[in-house]
Amino acid sequence: MTAEATAGTRSDSPGDTPTEGRPRRGGRWIEHWAPEDETFWRETGERVARRNLAFSVLSEHIGFSIWSLWSVMVLFMGPEYGIDPAGKFFLVAMPTLVGAVLRVPYTFAVALFGGRNWTVLSALLLLVPTGAAALVMHPGTSYTTFLAVAMLAGVGGGNFASSMTNINSFFPLRKKGYALGLNAGGGNIGVPVIQLLGLLVIGVAGAARPRIVLAVYVPLIVLAAVLAALFMDNLAPVSNDTGAARDAARQPHTWVMSLLYVGTFGSFIGYSFAFGLVLQNQFARTPLQAASLTFIGPLLGSLIRPVGGRLADRFGGARITLANFAAMALATGVVIYASAAKSLPVFLVGFIALFVLSGLGNGSTYKMIPGIFQAQAVRRGLAGEAAAAYGRRLSGAAMGLIGAVGALGGLAINLAFRQAFLTTGSGTPAFVSFLVCYGVCGAVTWAVYLRPVARGRRSVPAATGAAAADGERRPVYAEV
């Protein structure tokens, strides 16, 4: 019997009758999924997982574009809109807040509705903020209305949590770093893509035509939903488990990783939303000049995220994360110097370096999550598929919580910039606070995951596969 036959339901033959698991509710349900089984993975799993990954990336990519929509719309808001710089920073912070909150329910929507089904629905929901923005984007609209419509764009931020939770279930542990990095990186590219589109529209049609940007995305949203419906699958074994959320919330590692993700992803999304406004207000760039630069950092940070996952797969996520925070602190020092010297070229070098490093850190931190809970399973005496199932259960639930808290870091960055420009007219005080944050994150990474301890106190006794004499001092969780 082939591995595909044992899968119970062929994902590319929805009409097959399931042989195990819960009763199927409609087409494209896979009743059995065992990615840690190398035969199953080679004969069936890898092909199916890669197909789902491809269309997950497309949907998440558009979700990120809509989430960052208002970082582009504010570039179209000239003096006739009557909104000052502080008001614009607050406006772009609203989608970050809503997206962060929505990441928790979006995580569990995958288990409740199915990964494919929720991808279709969450993609179609993107039509709401896009259509609403098209209605209100003109001078004379009240600031309160702009805030309400900007908050609707938060649904695009929720897409990340459901997409990552879904893809986490498709891939074996040894492949998760690269797969999650590719999924997230492809999604993150939605930020520079919509910024490039905004640049094109401003350069060709002028700053009075923001609706062109919105008109481009409506058919793309529909396309993403249709392709997800046609080619993605639901995993029946990923059953709705509210107990997993409770158990994940009780794990100290969930909150430690949330802090680290604030430092990496919070930086990426916060800087992505604020970059154009910082250039306009600190270096007196015009909207067109700002738009011509803002896409570079998010683009590089997005492209390098899979590299962070791949490096974490090879060297251990904790090691890469620690080195990354040290480099982010150094780059922030460069930005602070450039701000004081009023040097735009040096400022751009330091700021773009922050984007690249935040992308690397996003990949390495997300690789750590399944590795930590797999190690926890080994500590409990589990092995094989039982350990893998335990790790998938807790890591999937933890990803929603970690992603939500991490996204709140983006809100904090925009609010820090708002306060800095209000009080000093410069973003320098905000960067000083970010420098302190990276120092704290680096110290926590070393203390929790890399601090050497005697073998008898190791958190992952035999999980790393390295033999050690009794009493030998080895890093804690170094291999995650």
N, C-alpha and C positions, 0 to 999 in steps of 0.2 A: 504494500500500500504506500503510495507517495505521500510526501508531507502535505501536499495540497489537498489530497483526499482526506487526510486526518484533520484538516482545518475545519471541517464541518460545513462551512458555507464558502464557496468560492466567491471572492469579492468581485470578480469580473463576470460572474454568472449569478445575478441576484435571484434568479428563479430557483436555485438549488434549495433543497430542504435541509434545514439545520439538523445536525445530529446530536448536539449537546448544548448546554448552556440555557439561558433563558429563552423563551419563545421569541421569534423574530417579529419585529414590528415594522413591516414594510421592507423595501428592497435595500440592497447593499449593506447588509449586516454580516460581519464576520463573527462566527460563534466561538471559534477557538483561535487563540493567538499565543505562540510560544517563541518569541524572538531569541531567547537564550539557547534554544535548541539549534545547534549549528546546522543540522540537516534541514530542519524546517526553514531556517533563515536562508540557506543557500538555494533551496528548491522553490520556495514560495515567498517567504517573508520579505526578503530584500527588495524584490520587484514591487510588491504591493506597498511597502513602506516608502520607497522612493517616489512612487506615483502620488501618494498622499502628501508627501513632503512638498512636491513641486506645486500643487494647487493650494496647499496651505500657505506657502510663501507668497503666492500671488494675492490671495485674499488679505493676508496680514500686511503686505506691502501697501495696498490701497487703504487699509485701516490706518496705518501710520500716516499716510498722506493727509487723510481727513483729520486725524488727531492734531497734526501740526498746521492745519489750514490757516489758523488765525495768526501764526507767525508770518504768513505771507500776506494775509488780508491787511494787517496793520501797515505794511509797506505802501499800500494804496491809499492810506488815510492821510491826506494832506491837511493843511490848516483849516480847510473848509469843513472838516469833520468836528473840529473843536475839541479834540482829545489830546491832553498833554502826555509827555513821555511816561510819567508815573501811571497814568490811566492805561496806556498801551501795555506796559509790563503786567499790570493786573489783569488786563483782558486776555493776554496769551497764557496767563497762569491758570485761568479757569478750566480750560480743557484738561490740563494736567491733573488738577484736583479731581474732576469727575472721572477721568480715565483711571486714576489710581483706585478710587472707590469701587468702580465697576469691575476691576480685575478679580475681586474675590468671587462675586456671583458668576462671572464668566468662566472661572476655573471649573466650577461644579456643573455648569450648563453642559459641558462635554459629556459627563457621565449621565446626566439626566436625559438629554435629548439625543446623544450620539455626536461624535466629532464631525461627521459629514453634514448632518442635519443642522447643527448649530453654526457651522461655517457658512452655510447658505443663508440662514436667518440673520446672523450677525453682519454679513455682507450687505444684505438688503437694508438693514437698519441705517447704513451709512448714507442712504438717500435722504434721510430726515435732516441731518445737519447741513448737507450740501444744498438741498432745496431751500431751507430756511435762510441760509447765508445769501443765496441769490435774491431772496425777497427783500432783505433789509440792507444790503450793501450799497448805500447811497448817503450823501450828506443830508443831515436833517433827522436821521434816525437817532433816537435817544440812546444815551450810554447804557441805560438799564436794559434796553432791548438788545444791544450788542452783547452785553454780558450774558443774557439768557441764551442767545443763539450760540455764542462761543461755548457755553457749557454743553450744548448738545453734541459738539464735536468730540466730547469725551468718550462717546461710544467707540470711536476708533482706537482709543487706548485700551479699552477692554479686550479687543480682538487679540492682543498679544498674549494675554493670559490663557485664553481658551486654546489658541493655536499651539502654544508651547506645551500645555498639558496634554493635548491630543498627540502631538508628535513624540513627546516623551514616552508614550505608551507603545508606539510602533517600533522603536529601535532598541536593540540590546545595549547593555551598559557600556560595552567596549566601543560602541559607535555613537553614544549619546552626545559627547562633547562636540563632535563635528556636526552631527545632525541638528542639534539645538542651536549651535552657532550659525549654521547655514540658514535655518528657519528664521532666527531672529535677525540675522544680518540682512537677509533679503527683505524682511519687513522694515527694518530700520532705514533702508535705502529709500523708502517712501518719503522720508523727510527731505533729503536733498532733491529728489525728483520734483516734488511740488514746488520747491524753492526755485529750481531751474525753470520750471514752467512759469512761475511768477515773474522771473527775470525776463524771459522771452516776451511775455505779454506786455510788461512795462516798457521794454525796449522797442517793441514793434508797434503796439497799439496805444501805449501811454498809460499813465497811472489812473485814468478814468474808466478803465475797462476790466474791473476785477471779475465780472461775471463770466468772462471767457475761461478763466481758470476753472470755475465751477462747472461750466458746460462740458469741458473735457472729461471731467470725472464721472458724470452721470452714466454714460454708456460703459465706462470701465467697471463701475460698481456692478452693473447688471451682468456684464460678461463674467466677472469673478464669481458671482452667485450661480450662474448657469453652469460654468465649468466645474465648480465644486459639486453641484448636484449630479452631474454626469459622471465624474471620475473619482470622487473620494468615497471613503468607506467609513462605517461605524464599527467600533469594536465592542461587541457584547460583553466580553469579560470586564470591561471598565464600567462596573456597575456603580450607581450612585451610592456613596458611602459617606454620610455626614459624620460618622465616627472618625473617618480619616482626617477630616478638618480639625476635629477636636484633638485628636492625637498629635497632629502636626503642630498645632498651636501650643501644646504642652511641651514640645521639644525645644530646649534652649538653642539648639543649632538653627532652628527656623528663624529666630530673632537675631542671632549673630549674623547669619547670612543676609537677613534683611538690611542690617546696618551696612554690610559690605556692598550690597547692591544699591543702596542709597549713594555710596561713593562712586560707583561705576555707571550704572544706568541713569541714576538721578542726574549725574553730571552730563551724560550724553543728551538726554531729552531736555534738560534745563538750558544747557548752552545752545542747543539747536533752536529752541524757541526764542532765546534772548539775543543771539549773536547779531542779527540785523539791527536791533534797537540799540545795542551797545555801540556799534559802529556809527550809527547816526548821531547818538547823543554824546559820545566821548571823543569821536574823531571827526564830527561834522560831515559825515558822508551823506550824500543824497540818497533817496530810496533806490535809484538805479545803481549807484555805486555800491551801496550796501548789498543789494540783491546779487550783484556780480561776484561777491565774495562769500556770502553766507552759506552757499551750498557746498563749498569745498570741504569744510570740516565734517559735517554730517555724512557726506559721501565717503570720505576716507574712513571714518569711524565705523560706518556700516560694512564696508568691504572687508575690513580687517577683523570683524567679529568672529567669523568662522576660523580665522587663524588663531585667535585666542583659545577657541575650543579645541582645535587640533593640538596646539602646544600643551594645553592642560591634559589632553588624552595621553600625551607622550611623557611629560615631565611632572605632572601632578598640578591640579588646579590651585592649590594653596601656594605653591612656590611661585607660579606665574602671577597670582594675584598680589602677593607681597611685593615682588619686584615692580609690578605695575603701579602700586600705590606710591612707592618711592619715586618712580619716574613722574607720576602725576604731581607730586609735591614739587619736584624740580621744575617742571613746566609751569606750574603756578607761580613760582618765584620769578621766572622769566617774564610772565605776564605782568606781575606787580612792578617789576623794574621798568618794563616798557610803558606802563601806564604813567609812572612818575616822570619818565623821560619824554613822554608824548611821542613815542616812536611807533608809528603804525606798522612798518615792516617787522620790527621785532615782536610787537604785539601779535601780529598774525601768525608768526612762527610759533610762539608759545601757545596761542589759543588753538591753533590747528593741531599741535602736538597733543593738547588735552583731549581733543576729539578722538585722535588715533588711539591714545592710551585708554580712554574710556571704552572704546570699542573692543580692544583687547581684553580689558577687565570684564566687560559684559560676558564675553565668551568663556573666560576662565571661571568666573563665579558661578555661572549656570551649570558648568560641568561639575562643580563641587557638590551641588545639591544631591543628585542621585547617588554619587559616590559616598557621601556621608551616610545616607540612609541605608545603602547596601552594607556599609561597614557596621552600622548599628544592627542589621540583621545577623551578621556573622557573630557579633558579640552575644546575641541571644541564642546562639547555637544552631541557627538555621543554615541551610546550604542548598545549592542548586536552584531549582525553580521556586522553592519556598522562600529562599532569601531574595530572589529577584522579584517575586510578587510583593513581598513586604516592602522592598525598596521602592517599587513602582507606586504602591499605594500611598506611602507617606510623602515621597518626593513630588508626586503629582499634586497632592493637596498643598504641600508647602510652597510649591511654585506660585500658586495664586496669591498666598499671603506675602511671600517675598517680593513678587512682582508689584503688588499694590503698594507696599511700603517703599520699595525702590523708586517707584514713579513719584511718590510724594517728595522725594529729593529734588525732582524737577520743579515742583511748586516752590520749595524752599529757595532754590536758586533764583527764580524769577522774583520772589518777594524780597530776597536779599538785594538784588540789583535795584529794585524799585526803591527800597529804603536808602540805599547808598546814593543813588542819584538825587533823591529828595533832599538829603541832608548835606551832601558834599558836592554834588554835581559830577561825581566820578564813580566808576565801578570799583575802584581800588579797595575800599573797605570790604566789599563783598568778596573779592579774591583772597584777602587775608583770612577771612572766615573759612573759605574753601580749603586753604592751605592747612589750617588747623584740622579740618575734617579728614583730609587725606592722611595726616599724621596719626590721628586716632584710628582710622581704618587699618592702616598698616600695622600698628601696634597690636590691635585686636587679632588680625590675621596670624601674626607670629605667636601670640600668647595662646590662642585657642587651637591652632592647627599645626604649628611648626615648632613649638617650644619642646626641646628635648626632655624626655622623662625616662625613668628607669623602665625596663621592659615589663616588670610586674604591674606597672601602673598605666601601661599603654592603653589607649582607647581602642585600638584596632589590633588585637593580639596577632593572629595569624592571617588577618585579612590582606595584608600587604604582600604576603608570600615571602617575606624576607626572614631568614633564620637569624636569631640573635642569642647570644649567651645571656643567662640570667644576670640581671643588673645592668646590662648594656643600655646606654641612654640613646634613645631614638626619637625622631620627631613625632608628634602626635598627628595623626591623620595626614601625613605628608603625601600619601599617594592619591588623595581624593582630587 
